[in-house]
């Protein structure tokens, strides 16, 4: 007689309360990492006014990004070798120390250094959240929880600028960092008290050579994408040297991974076609998402006349669609065990949404652009957490940390490339159009930067201002056309995804022997680890 799977409602009813508390603490920890950059970005003008050092402003963000990206794979491997709980608690403590020190910074150099400490902790926060969920929850039930994480991301993007502005105005910019402390302590106490995972004691040593080579390679990539076209020309000696160093380091890293006893990023995980495809899709999703987050508010402020004060709200159609669709996708995956439809549909919507956004011009209404953003957001909602779910399901439990960190790293690198390449294309287009439409005056208006502040725009003569609005719409057209072309790569990759059964998706067994087998198939899940 056919056996039926346990209904989702019954699974949730049996879910230990301790697991739900841990999941809440994990969402708080993830909110810490994602909210921080949004809050600090809003406070930056006030920070510069107090500490000075305007010429070093970009390093406040770059130091955090570099440290986060470089530490991500190392945190994943350390968690796999020595235990997830200890690694995660350590990352929270480092993040909170960095936050406290950043709030006490007396000059810009100190702030940059302390932001790097924060970034080191943030790398472990992002990986730790996903890897612990991977340990606690079987893939069959994991979809709905990872969908909640997409909701946390949307909440951070919407609420971050609002919270940052309020804190800076009423409490001072130092509280943009101090606010992390009480929130982080709550997460720290909850996880210490409730999370119980099997202790690990690895016999091998950390692959220090691999970690060093990967750190140098990632640092070079991020610096190239950050500095190229802004601090230095793309063909400058500095950029060429960074590219050479990065390529050499990454080639050396790949070679070292074939010889290391405990490689930082074991190459065997890429033998899984699904894992490799999810890495590609994750990279492209990061490329598209952060490019959209950069250019959409710029278009709405420059062309549609929206206020910059509530910049997070400008992205509301995209972020709400992403959050709702991600939750629905997670729930459907949990109920049915099927997931291939989401990468395919998500890629189609992402390509379509980007193409629609590329059609915006100076006459496009906010309602129309909101519809276009919702299409793109729905596409990303199908992809954001499904990529992590399928990647984790494609490796053994012992590699859960490196799978989570690798997927996170590829998405981070994708965002760096997206902002750099789409930004370079946008800047060149704006400056070319301004030179054509407004002549010498237009060229002078954008010779320092293709993006103008609201005050700078208000001071422009009407013909130059109209030319600038046309130039921005032309620049966003070029950037989103490029994004739609890149997104086709995600569609091609998603077609080749194989729908491998999710661990934990087996029918409910009736006898004791089959129960034991099902438990082993599902991996070390809630009943064994909490």
KANOR-V323685 format. One record per residue. N is the residue number from 1. RES is the residue in one letter. PSI is psi in whole degrees, 0 to 359 (999 if undefined). OMEGA is omega in radians with two decimals (999 if undefined). Layout:
{{N | RES | PSI | OMEGA} {N | RES | PSI | OMEGA}}
This chain:
{{1 | X | 139 | -3.09} {2 | X | 138 | 3.11} {3 | X | 149 | -3.13} {4 | X | 146 | 3.12} {5 | X | 153 | 3.10} {6 | X | 128 | 3.12} {7 | X | 150 | -3.12} {8 | X | 318 | -3.12} {9 | X | 320 | 3.14} {10 | X | 323 | 3.09} {11 | X | 315 | -3.12} {12 | X | 324 | 3.13} {13 | X | 326 | -3.13} {14 | X | 350 | -3.11} {15 | X | 123 | 3.14} {16 | X | 141 | -3.13} {17 | X | 326 | -3.13} {18 | X | 324 | 3.13} {19 | X | 320 | 3.14} {20 | X | 324 | 3.09} {21 | X | 317 | 3.11} {22 | X | 316 | -3.14} {23 | X | 322 | 3.07} {24 | X | 317 | 3.12} {25 | X | 323 | 3.11} {26 | X | 319 | 3.12} {27 | X | 323 | 3.09} {28 | X | 317 | -3.13} {29 | X | 319 | 3.12} {30 | X | 323 | 3.10} {31 | X | 323 | 3.10} {32 | X | 308 | -3.06} {33 | X | 320 | -3.04} {34 | X | 328 | -3.09} {35 | X | 330 | -3.00} {36 | X | 308 | -3.10} {37 | X | 323 | -3.13} {38 | X | 317 | -3.14} {39 | X | 313 | -3.09} {40 | X | 322 | 3.13} {41 | X | 320 | 3.12} {42 | X | 327 | -3.09} {43 | X | 351 | -3.00} {44 | X | 316 | 3.12} {45 | X | 320 | 3.13} {46 | X | 321 | 3.13} {47 | X | 314 | 3.13} {48 | X | 321 | 3.11} {49 | X | 329 | -3.11} {50 | X | 313 | -3.04} {51 | X | 341 | -3.04} {52 | X | 200 | 3.09} {53 | X | 41 | -3.12} {54 | X | 326 | -3.09} {55 | X | 343 | 3.14} {56 | X | 11 | -3.03} {57 | X | 314 | -3.06} {58 | X | 335 | -3.11} {59 | X | 340 | 3.09} {60 | X | 321 | 3.09} {61 | X | 317 | -3.08} {62 | X | 319 | -3.13} {63 | X | 317 | 3.12} {64 | X | 314 | -3.11} {65 | X | 316 | 3.14} {66 | X | 311 | -3.11} {67 | X | 321 | 3.13} {68 | X | 310 | -3.09} {69 | X | 315 | -3.09} {70 | X | 326 | -3.08} {71 | X | 343 | -3.04} {72 | X | 305 | -3.11} {73 | X | 330 | -3.14} {74 | X | 316 | 3.09} {75 | X | 318 | -3.13} {76 | X | 317 | -3.12} {77 | X | 319 | 3.12} {78 | X | 320 | 3.09} {79 | X | 320 | 3.11} {80 | X | 323 | -3.05} {81 | X | 317 | -2.95} {82 | X | 0 | 3.09} {83 | X | 133 | -3.05} {84 | X | 320 | -3.03} {85 | X | 312 | -3.12} {86 | X | 318 | 3.14} {87 | X | 318 | -3.09} {88 | X | 316 | 3.11} {89 | X | 322 | 3.11} {90 | X | 319 | -3.13} {91 | X | 322 | 3.10} {92 | X | 314 | -3.13} {93 | X | 315 | 3.13} {94 | X | 319 | 3.12} {95 | X | 317 | -3.13} {96 | X | 322 | 3.07} {97 | X | 315 | 3.10} {98 | X | 322 | 3.13} {99 | X | 314 | -3.13} {100 | X | 316 | -3.13} {101 | X | 321 | 3.12} {102 | X | 320 | 3.12} {103 | X | 336 | -3.12} {104 | X | 1 | -3.07} {105 | X | 139 | -3.11} {106 | X | 347 | 3.07} {107 | X | 173 | -3.03} {108 | X | 326 | 3.12} {109 | X | 316 | 3.09} {110 | X | 316 | -3.12} {111 | X | 318 | 3.13} {112 | X | 315 | 3.13} {113 | X | 318 | -3.13} {114 | X | 328 | 3.06} {115 | X | 327 | 3.07} {116 | X | 321 | 3.07} {117 | X | 316 | 3.07} {118 | X | 315 | -3.12} {119 | X | 323 | 3.08} {120 | X | 316 | 3.11} {121 | X | 321 | -3.10} {122 | X | 325 | 3.10} {123 | X | 320 | 3.11} {124 | X | 330 | 3.12} {125 | X | 311 | -3.07} {126 | X | 314 | -3.13} {127 | X | 317 | -3.09} {128 | X | 318 | 3.13} {129 | X | 308 | -3.08} {130 | X | 321 | -3.12} {131 | X | 322 | 3.12} {132 | X | 319 | 3.04} {133 | X | 319 | 3.10} {134 | X | 327 | 3.10} {135 | X | 319 | -3.00} {136 | X | 323 | -2.95} {137 | X | 127 | 3.06} {138 | X | 150 | -3.11} {139 | X | 326 | -3.11} {140 | X | 323 | 3.14} {141 | X | 353 | -2.99} {142 | X | 334 | -3.04} {143 | X | 315 | -3.06} {144 | X | 330 | 3.13} {145 | X | 321 | 3.10} {146 | X | 333 | 3.01} {147 | X | 323 | 3.08} {148 | X | 325 | 3.12} {149 | X | 324 | 3.06} {150 | X | 324 | 3.07} {151 | X | 322 | 3.09} {152 | X | 319 | 3.12} {153 | X | 314 | 3.12} {154 | X | 318 | 3.12} {155 | X | 319 | -3.14} {156 | X | 318 | -3.11} {157 | X | 324 | 3.14} {158 | X | 312 | -3.01} {159 | X | 337 | -3.07} {160 | X | 304 | -3.14} {161 | X | 324 | 3.13} {162 | X | 313 | 3.13} {163 | X | 317 | -3.14} {164 | X | 316 | 3.13} {165 | X | 317 | -3.14} {166 | X | 314 | -3.13} {167 | X | 314 | -3.10} {168 | X | 319 | -3.10} {169 | X | 322 | -2.99} {170 | X | 331 | -3.08} {171 | X | 343 | -3.08} {172 | X | 155 | -3.02} {173 | X | 334 | -3.12} {174 | X | 331 | 3.12} {175 | X | 349 | 2.99} {176 | X | 335 | 3.06} {177 | X | 319 | -3.10} {178 | X | 334 | -3.12} {179 | X | 337 | 3.13} {180 | X | 333 | -2.98} {181 | X | 306 | -3.14} {182 | X | 323 | 3.14} {183 | X | 317 | -3.14} {184 | X | 323 | 3.13} {185 | X | 322 | 3.09} {186 | X | 312 | 3.13} {187 | X | 319 | -3.12} {188 | X | 313 | -3.12} {189 | X | 316 | -3.11} {190 | X | 315 | -3.10} {191 | X | 321 | 3.10} {192 | X | 319 | -3.05} {193 | X | 326 | -2.92} {194 | X | 328 | -3.06} {195 | X | 122 | 3.11} {196 | X | 106 | 3.11} {197 | X | 155 | 3.11} {198 | X | 134 | 3.13} {199 | X | 145 | 3.13} {200 | X | 146 | 3.08} {201 | X | 93 | -3.06} {202 | X | 144 | 3.11} {203 | X | 334 | -3.13} {204 | X | 172 | 3.13} {205 | X | 154 | 3.08} {206 | X | 138 | 3.14} {207 | X | 83 | -3.06} {208 | X | 322 | 3.13} {209 | X | 313 | 3.11} {210 | X | 319 | 3.13} {211 | X | 318 | -3.13} {212 | X | 315 | -3.13} {213 | X | 318 | 3.14} {214 | X | 321 | 3.12} {215 | X | 315 | 3.11} {216 | X | 317 | 3.14} {217 | X | 313 | -3.14} {218 | X | 317 | 3.13} {219 | X | 316 | 3.13} {220 | X | 316 | -3.13} {221 | X | 313 | -3.10} {222 | X | 321 | 3.13} {223 | X | 321 | 3.09} {224 | X | 313 | -3.11} {225 | X | 336 | 3.13} {226 | X | 317 | -3.06} {227 | X | 330 | -3.04} {228 | X | 125 | 3.10} {229 | X | 353 | 3.13} {230 | X | 289 | 3.10} {231 | X | 320 | -3.11} {232 | X | 152 | 3.06} {233 | X | 151 | -3.10} {234 | X | 328 | -3.13} {235 | X | 9 | -3.09} {236 | X | 162 | -3.12} {237 | X | 321 | -3.12} {238 | X | 313 | -3.13} {239 | X | 318 | 3.13} {240 | X | 320 | 3.11} {241 | X | 318 | 3.11} {242 | X | 319 | 3.10} {243 | X | 315 | 3.13} {244 | X | 316 | 3.12} {245 | X | 317 | -3.13} {246 | X | 314 | 3.14} {247 | X | 314 | -3.14} {248 | X | 318 | -3.13} {249 | X | 317 | -3.11} {250 | X | 323 | 3.06} {251 | X | 315 | 3.09} {252 | X | 323 | 3.12} {253 | X | 312 | -3.14} {254 | X | 317 | 3.13} {255 | X | 319 | -3.12} {256 | X | 329 | -3.11} {257 | X | 339 | 3.11} {258 | X | 346 | -3.07} {259 | X | 343 | -3.07} {260 | X | 143 | 3.10} {261 | X | 320 | 3.11} {262 | X | 76 | -3.06} {263 | X | 144 | 3.12} {264 | X | 319 | 3.12} {265 | X | 87 | -3.08} {266 | X | 126 | -3.07} {267 | X | 341 | -3.11} {268 | X | 340 | 3.13} {269 | X | 337 | 3.14} {270 | X | 356 | 3.03} {271 | X | 338 | 3.06} {272 | X | 119 | -3.13} {273 | X | 317 | -3.12} {274 | X | 318 | -3.13} {275 | X | 316 | 3.13} {276 | X | 317 | 3.13} {277 | X | 321 | 3.12} {278 | X | 327 | 3.08} {279 | X | 318 | 3.12} {280 | X | 312 | -3.13} {281 | X | 319 | 3.11} {282 | X | 318 | 3.10} {283 | X | 313 | -3.11} {284 | X | 322 | 3.11} {285 | X | 317 | 3.07} {286 | X | 318 | 3.11} {287 | X | 311 | -3.06} {288 | X | 314 | -2.99} {289 | X | 311 | -3.06} {290 | X | 335 | 2.98} {291 | X | 319 | 3.13} {292 | X | 318 | 3.14} {293 | X | 330 | 3.13} {294 | X | 315 | -2.95} {295 | X | 333 | -3.11} {296 | X | 311 | 3.08} {297 | X | 324 | 3.13} {298 | X | 316 | 3.11} {299 | X | 315 | -3.09} {300 | X | 325 | 3.13} {301 | X | 316 | -3.04} {302 | X | 320 | -3.02} {303 | X | 317 | -3.07} {304 | X | 356 | 3.05} {305 | X | 23 | -3.14} {306 | X | 155 | 3.12} {307 | X | 143 | 3.11} {308 | X | 348 | -3.06} {309 | X | 313 | -3.11} {310 | X | 56 | -3.01} {311 | X | 329 | 3.11} {312 | X | 326 | -3.13} {313 | X | 339 | 3.13} {314 | X | 334 | -3.10} {315 | X | 8 | -3.03} {316 | X | 314 | -3.14} {317 | X | 317 | -3.13} {318 | X | 314 | -3.05} {319 | X | 322 | 3.09} {320 | X | 317 | 3.11} {321 | X | 318 | 3.13} {322 | X | 316 | -3.11} {323 | X | 312 | -3.09} {324 | X | 313 | -3.11} {325 | X | 322 | 3.12} {326 | X | 318 | 3.10} {327 | X | 317 | 3.12} {328 | X | 316 | -3.14} {329 | X | 319 | 3.11} {330 | X | 319 | 3.14} {331 | X | 317 | 3.13} {332 | X | 318 | 3.12} {333 | X | 320 | 3.11} {334 | X | 318 | -3.09} {335 | X | 323 | -2.99} {336 | X | 338 | -3.04} {337 | X | 4 | -3.13} {338 | X | 140 | -3.10} {339 | X | 345 | -3.04} {340 | X | 328 | -3.11} {341 | X | 329 | -3.04} {342 | X | 315 | 3.05} {343 | X | 322 | -3.12} {344 | X | 307 | -3.13} {345 | X | 319 | 3.14} {346 | X | 319 | 3.13} {347 | X | 320 | 3.11} {348 | X | 314 | 3.13} {349 | X | 323 | -3.14} {350 | X | 314 | 3.09} {351 | X | 314 | -3.13} {352 | X | 317 | -3.14} {353 | X | 318 | 3.12} {354 | X | 320 | 3.11} {355 | X | 320 | 3.10} {356 | X | 317 | 3.13} {357 | X | 331 | 3.11} {358 | X | 344 | -3.13} {359 | X | 355 | -3.12} {360 | X | 142 | 3.08} {361 | X | 195 | -3.07} {362 | X | 345 | -3.12} {363 | X | 2 | -3.10} {364 | X | 130 | -3.13} {365 | X | 162 | 3.11} {366 | X | 326 | 3.12} {367 | X | 315 | -3.13} {368 | X | 314 | 3.12} {369 | X | 328 | 3.08} {370 | X | 320 | 3.08} {371 | X | 315 | 3.14} {372 | X | 318 | 3.12} {373 | X | 322 | 3.14} {374 | X | 323 | 3.10} {375 | X | 313 | 3.11} {376 | X | 317 | 3.14} {377 | X | 321 | 3.10} {378 | X | 320 | 3.11} {379 | X | 315 | 3.14} {380 | X | 329 | 3.08} {381 | X | 326 | 3.08} {382 | X | 336 | -2.97} {383 | X | 327 | -2.91} {384 | X | 305 | -3.05} {385 | X | 338 | 3.08} {386 | X | 324 | 3.12} {387 | X | 317 | 3.11} {388 | X | 318 | -3.13} {389 | X | 310 | -3.10} {390 | X | 322 | 3.11} {391 | X | 315 | 3.13} {392 | X | 325 | -3.14} {393 | X | 347 | -3.06} {394 | X | 357 | -3.12} {395 | X | 167 | 3.07} {396 | X | 160 | -3.11} {397 | X | 327 | -3.11} {398 | X | 341 | 3.14} {399 | X | 18 | -3.07} {400 | X | 319 | -3.12} {401 | X | 312 | -3.12} {402 | X | 329 | 3.07} {403 | X | 316 | 3.13} {404 | X | 316 | -3.10} {405 | X | 322 | 3.14} {406 | X | 316 | 3.12} {407 | X | 317 | 3.10} {408 | X | 319 | -3.13} {409 | X | 314 | -3.13} {410 | X | 322 | 3.11} {411 | X | 320 | 3.11} {412 | X | 315 | 3.12} {413 | X | 322 | 3.08} {414 | X | 319 | 3.13} {415 | X | 322 | 3.11} {416 | X | 314 | 3.13} {417 | X | 321 | -3.12} {418 | X | 312 | 3.14} {419 | X | 319 | -3.09} {420 | X | 310 | -3.03} {421 | X | 313 | 3.10} {422 | X | 324 | 3.12} {423 | X | 318 | 3.13} {424 | X | 317 | 3.13} {425 | X | 317 | 3.12} {426 | X | 311 | -3.10} {427 | X | 315 | -3.13} {428 | X | 319 | -3.12} {429 | X | 315 | -3.13} {430 | X | 313 | -3.10} {431 | X | 323 | 3.09} {432 | X | 314 | -3.11} {433 | X | 320 | 3.12} {434 | X | 320 | 3.11} {435 | X | 324 | -3.13} {436 | X | 317 | -3.01} {437 | X | 325 | -3.03} {438 | X | 7 | 3.05} {439 | X | 214 | -3.07} {440 | X | 322 | 3.13} {441 | X | 320 | 3.12} {442 | X | 321 | 3.10} {443 | X | 320 | 3.13} {444 | X | 325 | -3.10} {445 | X | 329 | -3.08} {446 | X | 19 | -3.09} {447 | X | 331 | 3.11} {448 | X | 320 | -3.11} {449 | X | 145 | 3.12} {450 | X | 348 | 3.12} {451 | X | 129 | -3.11} {452 | X | 147 | 3.06} {453 | X | 167 | 3.13} {454 | X | 321 | 3.13} {455 | X | 318 | 3.13} {456 | X | 320 | 3.12} {457 | X | 318 | -3.10} {458 | X | 332 | -3.10} {459 | X | 353 | -3.12} {460 | X | 146 | 2.97} {461 | X | 152 | -3.06} {462 | X | 313 | -3.14} {463 | X | 321 | 3.14} {464 | X | 321 | 3.12} {465 | X | 317 | 3.11} {466 | X | 321 | 3.10} {467 | X | 321 | 3.14} {468 | X | 319 | 3.11} {469 | X | 319 | 3.10} {470 | X | 321 | -3.14} {471 | X | 319 | 3.13} {472 | X | 318 | 3.12} {473 | X | 325 | 3.08} {474 | X | 321 | 3.12} {475 | X | 317 | 3.10} {476 | X | 326 | 3.07} {477 | X | 312 | -3.12} {478 | X | 317 | -3.11} {479 | X | 317 | -3.10} {480 | X | 331 | 3.02} {481 | X | 315 | 3.08} {482 | X | 316 | 3.12} {483 | X | 319 | -3.14} {484 | X | 325 | 3.11} {485 | X | 316 | 3.11} {486 | X | 322 | -3.11} {487 | X | 337 | 3.06} {488 | X | 329 | 3.09} {489 | X | 322 | 3.09} {490 | X | 322 | 3.12} {491 | X | 316 | 3.13} {492 | X | 316 | 3.14} {493 | X | 320 | -3.08} {494 | X | 331 | 3.13} {495 | X | 329 | -3.07} {496 | X | 1 | 3.09} {497 | X | 133 | 3.09} {498 | X | 133 | -3.10} {499 | X | 83 | 3.10} {500 | X | 137 | -3.11} {501 | X | 135 | 3.12} {502 | X | 134 | 3.09} {503 | X | 137 | -3.12} {504 | X | 2 | -3.10} {505 | X | 7 | -3.10} {506 | X | 154 | 3.07} {507 | X | 155 | -3.13} {508 | X | 120 | 3.14} {509 | X | 157 | -3.11} {510 | X | 331 | -3.12} {511 | X | 163 | -3.03} {512 | X | 320 | -3.10} {513 | X | 314 | -3.12} {514 | X | 330 | 3.08} {515 | X | 317 | 3.13} {516 | X | 320 | 3.13} {517 | X | 317 | -3.14} {518 | X | 321 | -3.14} {519 | X | 320 | 3.13} {520 | X | 321 | 3.13} {521 | X | 324 | -3.09} {522 | X | 349 | -3.10} {523 | X | 184 | 3.13} {524 | X | 91 | -3.03} {525 | X | 199 | -2.96} {526 | X | 311 | -3.02} {527 | X | 335 | -3.08} {528 | X | 342 | -2.98} {529 | X | 354 | 3.12} {530 | X | 999 | 999}}
